[in-house]
């Protein structure tokens, strides 16, 4: 039982969004599922090239770095704050333009729409742009590689990633709250919060509570966000989440067994045999009663200790190179994180924006979050259009691209579709 419990714990802690999806490829899928999956895979290939085409025509590859750095290329808090404020004021003016005035307040009827969104968007733009200047820090803090860029395309890509992870959770005490299914600490832009929020308390003081992420508590997930319950079949590898498995086991057990033998954590995950040692997990000194010494055996205790010492010496020699290399890497990582925390300029302002974004995100209405990516796209487009940057601003260039698409890929797709139509008659 202990080995099974350890295996399940290791599986859970090793699971991540990436390797969960990879493991799911081994699941035995139906023919319809395989066809739908193949359709989606091929569609995404075409969607990707179409998105990149539109991205170039919209000017999204333009870098915002010069707008948030000084003449020496170093971060400028004043320029970043001013640039974000300019983006938002331009967008707000566009919303107000042409709208009616509310007689009771004598302000534009678009004002309520602007108020509930402007600060949320501003905090997000600030943290992503600020962190985009820190090359390699995402991998250092999260352990996950990412190509960090300082163009508008990257900013919009991260907004889409956040939006796709949006879910709505029921609170145990009542009410609902927006969350990110995989948590905030790995979301680009918010990832440095854990090392900057409270250095004196350590460098892992994140926004997420361990064991309290939406992925840990699927029973509280609603179908109102982008991550819905019908995605559980892929997220949990066709195995029931432990928090739901607990309920099934309790329902199947007699009442007295539940009272006497159940040992589950508050978050719903099976923690059987998790608290044998002083640190809350199995320790080397833990052993079952049946594995205790048999007093009837003629066992040389002195010889046993010598054998154990030899074993430890062998382990010490065996672990020497690999263990010390791992230790050196961990020490270097801690040094790099400490340097990051000390050298990060305007960390207090960054932390404030992170906290404010999470607060506003959790409380935002569904209409606000459903338009999150669309509004950010408009914010970027208004700035680029004002600067005459996008190639699509030039009618001749736009028609050249249009003609190339119409005479090439469009005609080809039309022929494919017509041929399949004749074949199915």
Phi and psi in degrees as a GROMACS rama.xvg file:
@    title "Ramachandran Plot"
@    xaxis  label "Phi"
@    yaxis  label "Psi"
@TYPE xy
-65.3425  -42.3837  UNK-2
-63.4857  -40.275  UNK-3
-63.6944  -42.3066  UNK-4
-64.1347  -42.552  UNK-5
-62.6438  -42.9887  UNK-6
-60.4485  -42.9969  UNK-7
-66.5064  -38.8405  UNK-8
-64.8345  -43.5241  UNK-9
-63.6451  -39.5794  UNK-10
-60.339  -44.5599  UNK-11
-63.9812  -47.3641  UNK-12
-72.4486  -21.8622  UNK-13
-87.2734  -16.4208  UNK-14
-68.0313  140.801  UNK-15
-144.718  172.196  UNK-16
-58.0313  -37.2451  UNK-17
-73.5739  -53.4537  UNK-18
-76.4273  -18.8998  UNK-19
-64.4605  -45.4258  UNK-20
-65.816  -38.1146  UNK-21
-64.5507  -44.1509  UNK-22
-64.1554  -30.6851  UNK-23
-67.5332  -16.7094  UNK-24
-64.3514  -19.9718  UNK-25
-83.6889  -5.76179  UNK-26
-68.9681  137.706  UNK-27
-76.6929  107.435  UNK-28
-100.352  155.74  UNK-29
-73.8874  166.474  UNK-30
-62.6163  -41.1149  UNK-31
-62.9592  -41.9207  UNK-32
-61.69  -44.5851  UNK-33
-62.0774  -41.6882  UNK-34
-65.6777  -42.5681  UNK-35
-64.8637  -39.221  UNK-36
-66.0617  -41.9751  UNK-37
-64.5592  -39.7758  UNK-38
-59.7951  -47.2576  UNK-39
-65.1193  -40.0405  UNK-40
-62.5451  -47.2504  UNK-41
-68.1648  -36.827  UNK-42
-64.2782  -39.9195  UNK-43
-63.9826  -32.7512  UNK-44
-61.9252  -46.1297  UNK-45
-69.3612  -38.9392  UNK-46
-62.8504  -37.6441  UNK-47
-63.5336  -46.7097  UNK-48
-70.0351  -33.0381  UNK-49
-66.2406  -40.6022  UNK-50
-64.782  -40.076  UNK-51
-67.7017  -38.0985  UNK-52
-59.703  -50.1876  UNK-53
-64.5465  -35.81  UNK-54
-60.5593  -43.2251  UNK-55
-66.8467  -41.873  UNK-56
-68.3888  -27.8472  UNK-57
-85.9907  -6.74612  UNK-58
79.2711  21.5889  UNK-59
-69.4029  -14.5519  UNK-60
-80.6221  0.226699  UNK-61
-68.8113  133.398  UNK-62
-84.6396  139.699  UNK-63
-97.484  3.30262  UNK-64
-56.1638  -45.8129  UNK-65
-61.2277  -21.8624  UNK-66
-81.6816  -12.5804  UNK-67
-124.578  10.9101  UNK-68
-127.684  159.9  UNK-69
-84.3408  -171.978  UNK-70
-65.59  -18.5179  UNK-71
-94.1367  4.04863  UNK-72
80.9024  12.6998  UNK-73
-96.1779  152.452  UNK-74
-58.0244  137.621  UNK-75
-124.47  112.287  UNK-76
-60.1711  -40.5056  UNK-77
-65.1507  -42.8802  UNK-78
-70.3563  -39.4577  UNK-79
-63.2127  -47.5  UNK-80
-61.3626  -41.7476  UNK-81
-66.9379  -38.081  UNK-82
-66.6655  -45.0411  UNK-83
-62.4434  -42.1756  UNK-84
-62.1502  -39.3947  UNK-85
-65.5263  -41.6808  UNK-86
-59.1791  -44.548  UNK-87
-72.1205  -39.1793  UNK-88
-66.9782  -36.2502  UNK-89
-64.5415  -43.0239  UNK-90
-66.5561  -42.6275  UNK-91
-62.9677  -40.1801  UNK-92
-63.1686  -37.4805  UNK-93
-65.327  -37.5438  UNK-94
-68.0422  -36.1539  UNK-95
-76.36  -29.0464  UNK-96
-61.6999  126.679  UNK-97
81.5348  1.32116  UNK-98
-89.9029  162.835  UNK-99
-78.3902  162.63  UNK-100
-99.6317  134.316  UNK-101
-76.8765  116.569  UNK-102
-59.6164  -32.2125  UNK-103
-73.2547  -30.0093  UNK-104
-113.648  -12.5255  UNK-105
56.7783  33.2193  UNK-106
-128.463  165.267  UNK-107
-59.6483  143.732  UNK-108
-71.894  -7.70539  UNK-109
-84.9316  -7.16862  UNK-110
-60.3221  -43.6226  UNK-111
-60.1982  -38.1826  UNK-112
-61.372  -43.1116  UNK-113
-68.5267  -43.8806  UNK-114
-60.1037  -42.5808  UNK-115
-77.7197  -6.16813  UNK-116
-116.393  -31.6682  UNK-117
-59.9237  -46.7252  UNK-118
-70.5649  -36.5257  UNK-119
-60.1397  -49.0472  UNK-120
-65.4939  -39.4142  UNK-121
-63.0279  -42.7778  UNK-122
-63.9476  -40.8599  UNK-123
-65.6109  -47.5218  UNK-124
-58.3759  -40.6108  UNK-125
-61.7197  -52.7631  UNK-126
-67.5713  -37.0116  UNK-127
-70.8819  -45.3542  UNK-128
-63.5142  -40.5473  UNK-129
-62.164  -45.8953  UNK-130
-74.0812  -21.9709  UNK-131
-67.1472  -16.9663  UNK-132
-81.404  -9.9126  UNK-133
-101.148  91.3783  UNK-134
-74.903  131.621  UNK-135
84.8131  -9.83647  UNK-136
-74.0608  -27.7461  UNK-137
-64.668  -46.7718  UNK-138
-65.1944  -38.3132  UNK-139
-61.4035  -43.9241  UNK-140
-83.7552  -40.4914  UNK-141
-99.9478  -20.2482  UNK-142
80.8435  8.98319  UNK-143
-118.178  130.805  UNK-144
-75.4686  143.69  UNK-145
-155.395  137.251  UNK-146
-81.2444  107.994  UNK-147
-92.4989  127.813  UNK-148
-126.283  165.841  UNK-149
-116.675  39.0044  UNK-150
-112.437  166.914  UNK-151
-68.1726  -27.9058  UNK-152
-61.2551  -42.7636  UNK-153
-63.8988  -41.7203  UNK-154
-58.4587  -44.8906  UNK-155
-72.0809  -31.7507  UNK-156
-62.7765  -43.0371  UNK-157
-68.5822  -34.099  UNK-158
-64.3559  -40.4838  UNK-159
-66.2035  -40.1809  UNK-160
-61.5652  -43.9723  UNK-161
-62.3225  -45.8212  UNK-162
-61.9404  -37.764  UNK-163
-67.6418  -24.8037  UNK-164
-92.8993  1.58331  UNK-165
-66.7066  130.293  UNK-166
-139.774  161.216  UNK-167
-115.136  122.461  UNK-168
-110.125  140.161  UNK-169
-80.0165  135.485  UNK-170
-88.0363  139.735  UNK-171
-56.0607  -33.2627  UNK-172
-85.1176  -0.422786  UNK-173
111.413  152.141  UNK-174
89.6638  179.071  UNK-175
-133.833  161.689  UNK-176
-152.026  139.671  UNK-177
-75.0499  140.602  UNK-178
-143.358  170.957  UNK-179
-103.173  128.53  UNK-180
-56.4605  -38.3288  UNK-181
-99.1384  8.05439  UNK-182
93.4559  167.79  UNK-183
-88.6306  -29.2747  UNK-184
-67.939  -22.935  UNK-185
-97.1517  -2.86715  UNK-186
-76.266  125.52  UNK-187
-59.7942  135.477  UNK-188
104.355  -38.2973  UNK-189
-99.6748  -5.1918  UNK-190
-69.446  -22.9722  UNK-191
-85.9761  -6.01515  UNK-192
-58.6686  -39.2456  UNK-193
-63.475  -27.8933  UNK-194
-100.665  -9.3516  UNK-195
-111.951  -16.0539  UNK-196
-69.0107  -38.4255  UNK-197
-157.264  74.0464  UNK-198
-56.5292  -33.8955  UNK-199
-67.1545  -20.1365  UNK-200
-94.9953  3.40956  UNK-201
114.038  172.962  UNK-202
-108.643  34.8674  UNK-203
-143.699  45.1216  UNK-204
-99.0436  75.3507  UNK-205
-85.5659  -179.152  UNK-206
-80.7454  -23.2908  UNK-207
-93.2134  144.958  UNK-208
-97.3765  125.41  UNK-209
-59.2964  129.972  UNK-210
82.0939  0.276857  UNK-211
-119.276  11.9873  UNK-212
-71.1259  157.219  UNK-213
-54.8957  -35.6646  UNK-214
-64.5944  -25.16  UNK-215
-83.5919  -19.0942  UNK-216
-130.356  61.8657  UNK-217
-64.7178  -21.5845  UNK-218
-63.9671  -22.7113  UNK-219
-94.9294  -1.56409  UNK-220
-76.5989  133.724  UNK-221
-98.0656  179.441  UNK-222
-102.457  25.232  UNK-223
-94.9009  -21.3203  UNK-224
-92.9673  -156.726  UNK-225
-85.7348  -27.7545  UNK-226
-93.5556  112.881  UNK-227
-113.398  167.122  UNK-228
-64.6694  -26.7367  UNK-229
-70.9775  -5.42455  UNK-230
-86.1421  -5.91987  UNK-231
-60.1976  -32.054  UNK-232
-62.4787  -27.9402  UNK-233
-94.4449  -34.5535  UNK-234
-67.8981  -39.1602  UNK-235
-105.432  20.4141  UNK-236
56.9913  35.9203  UNK-237
62.5182  18.7293  UNK-238
-113.066  146.001  UNK-239
-69.6132  133.999  UNK-240
-55.1926  145.393  UNK-241
-61.162  -33.8947  UNK-242
-65.7714  -31.1298  UNK-243
-84.4441  -31.99  UNK-244
-62.9787  -33.289  UNK-245
-59.4385  -45.6195  UNK-246
-63.9953  -39.4276  UNK-247
-65.8666  -39.5368  UNK-248
-67.6392  -39.7593  UNK-249
-64.8166  -38.2515  UNK-250
-68.5532  -30.451  UNK-251
-83.941  -21.139  UNK-252
-87.9311  151.405  UNK-253
-63.2623  156.074  UNK-254
-60.5628  -38.3548  UNK-255
-70.0735  -30.7836  UNK-256
-67.6733  -37.0451  UNK-257
-61.9736  -42.6329  UNK-258
-70.4459  -35.7771  UNK-259
-92.6733  -34.0307  UNK-260
-110.895  -15.9088  UNK-261
-71.0023  133.991  UNK-262
-142.976  76.7816  UNK-263
-114.112  152.794  UNK-264
-76.2376  164.343  UNK-265
-64.5779  -28.0205  UNK-266
-83.6247  3.29155  UNK-267
96.2771  -5.24172  UNK-268
-89.8902  142.731  UNK-269
-66.5038  119.183  UNK-270
-118.294  30.5876  UNK-271
-59.5521  135.153  UNK-272
63.5439  21.5607  UNK-273
-88.9308  -10.2318  UNK-274
-126.567  46.226  UNK-275
-82.6526  -35.5632  UNK-276
-97.3088  176.934  UNK-277
-67.66  -28.8895  UNK-278
-87.9588  4.95476  UNK-279
97.0008  -1.77173  UNK-280
-134.274  170.107  UNK-281
-59.2607  138.119  UNK-282
-118.148  167.806  UNK-283
-65.34  -24.8633  UNK-284
-86.0513  -4.37865  UNK-285
-78.2216  140.728  UNK-286
-153.945  151.959  UNK-287
-74.6877  157.464  UNK-288
-61.708  -34.1708  UNK-289
-72.7028  -15.4148  UNK-290
-93.0254  4.00518  UNK-291
-68.5006  165.62  UNK-292
-64.2295  139.375  UNK-293
-90.3643  114.753  UNK-294
-69.37  -14.5265  UNK-295
-83.5083  -16.6107  UNK-296
-75.6376  141.878  UNK-297
-86.7463  91.1565  UNK-298
-117.909  126.445  UNK-299
-79.5451  103.183  UNK-300
-64.1045  -40.8601  UNK-301
-62.3125  -41.9459  UNK-302
-63.8251  -38.3907  UNK-303
-62.3123  -42.2619  UNK-304
-65.5107  -40.4142  UNK-305
-61.9549  -41.2005  UNK-306
-63.61  -40.5319  UNK-307
-65.1208  -40.3364  UNK-308
-63.818  -41.5821  UNK-309
-60.83  -40.6448  UNK-310
-62.4475  -42.1011  UNK-311
-67.5166  -37.3321  UNK-312
-63.0704  -42.0113  UNK-313
-62.6431  -42.6029  UNK-314
-62.5749  -40.4097  UNK-315
-60.7958  -45.4166  UNK-316
-68.8327  -38.0975  UNK-317
-66.7128  -39.5313  UNK-318
-83.6792  -4.28432  UNK-319
-51.7565  -62.6876  UNK-320
-69.5431  -53.4808  UNK-321
-63.6749  -41.3586  UNK-322
-66.6832  -43.3106  UNK-323
-70.2339  -32.6918  UNK-324
-64.7087  -42.7961  UNK-325
-64.432  -41.483  UNK-326
-62.3454  -40.4659  UNK-327
-64.971  -40.1465  UNK-328
-64.2749  -40.8066  UNK-329
-67.3036  -40.7054  UNK-330
-64.1249  -43.3664  UNK-331
-62.6501  -38.6317  UNK-332
-62.1107  -43.7543  UNK-333
-64.5836  -37.6706  UNK-334
-63.9386  -43.5308  UNK-335
-64.2782  -40.1177  UNK-336
-66.8197  -40.9659  UNK-337
-62.7332  -40.7966  UNK-338
-64.4546  -41.6145  UNK-339
-58.6683  -46.1624  UNK-340
-63.9117  -34.3429  UNK-341
-79.9543  -32.7526  UNK-342
-95.253  -8.80889  UNK-343
-71.8055  117.554  UNK-344
-78.5269  142.62  UNK-345
56.534  43.3363  UNK-346
-63.9307  -34.1969  UNK-347
-62.7444  -40.2647  UNK-348
-68.1568  -39.2884  UNK-349
-62.588  -47.2982  UNK-350
-61.2229  -39.9673  UNK-351
-62.3066  -42.4362  UNK-352
-66.8603  -37.5643  UNK-353
-60.7497  -49.4593  UNK-354
-63.0012  -40.9933  UNK-355
-67.8326  -39.0417  UNK-356
-61.8209  -48.0275  UNK-357
-61.5889  -41.7907  UNK-358
-61.3489  -46.8774  UNK-359
-69.5169  -37.8881  UNK-360
-63.276  -43.8004  UNK-361
-63.8888  -30.7798  UNK-362
-97.519  -9.20081  UNK-363
-64.7693  148.333  UNK-364
-72.7463  160.101  UNK-365
-64.6489  -31.1328  UNK-366
-64.996  -32.8772  UNK-367
-67.3975  -47.6618  UNK-368
-74.9782  -28.9124  UNK-369
-67.5474  -28.1632  UNK-370
-98.2972  11.1386  UNK-371
-57.9708  -55.6595  UNK-372
-67.4392  -39.6954  UNK-373
-62.5814  -42.8282  UNK-374
-68.2302  -40.0831  UNK-375
-64.418  -37.1672  UNK-376
-60.4746  -41.8845  UNK-377
-68.2026  -39.4567  UNK-378
-58.1179  -45.1921  UNK-379
-67.3676  -43.9335  UNK-380
-62.0878  -38.8934  UNK-381
-64.9989  -40.0577  UNK-382
-66.0762  -48.002  UNK-383
-64.4147  -40.7356  UNK-384
-65.1898  -38.8081  UNK-385
-62.7833  -31.9013  UNK-386
-88.5827  2.00662  UNK-387
56.225  39.5737  UNK-388
-88.1952  -44.9487  UNK-389
-63.1446  133.841  UNK-390
-56.343  -28.2999  UNK-391
-66.9967  -12.8712  UNK-392
-68.007  -25.3862  UNK-393
-90.3133  116.947  UNK-394
-62.7921  -39.5232  UNK-395
-63.5221  -43.3125  UNK-396
-64.7973  -41.1956  UNK-397
-63.1335  -41.0811  UNK-398
-69.6239  -34.5236  UNK-399
-61.1304  -46.1905  UNK-400
-65.7812  -41.9002  UNK-401
-59.2129  -45.9666  UNK-402
-63.6046  -40.5238  UNK-403
-62.5311  -38.2806  UNK-404
-72.1295  -43.0923  UNK-405
-65.9649  -42.9194  UNK-406
-81.9871  -12.3647  UNK-407
-111.814  -95.9585  UNK-408
-57.4157  -38.0507  UNK-409
-64.086  -47.7322  UNK-410
-62.1368  -39.8086  UNK-411
-63.0052  -46.4663  UNK-412
-62.793  -36.4249  UNK-413
-64.1372  -41.1091  UNK-414
-65.1458  -42.9358  UNK-415
-58.7969  -46.5685  UNK-416
-65.0345  -41.9985  UNK-417
-66.5161  -38.671  UNK-418
-64.8273  -41.1095  UNK-419
-67.1666  -34.7669  UNK-420
-63.0151  -43.3132  UNK-421
-65.6036  -38.0904  UNK-422
-64.5776  -32.7635  UNK-423
-90.9154  4.12476  UNK-424
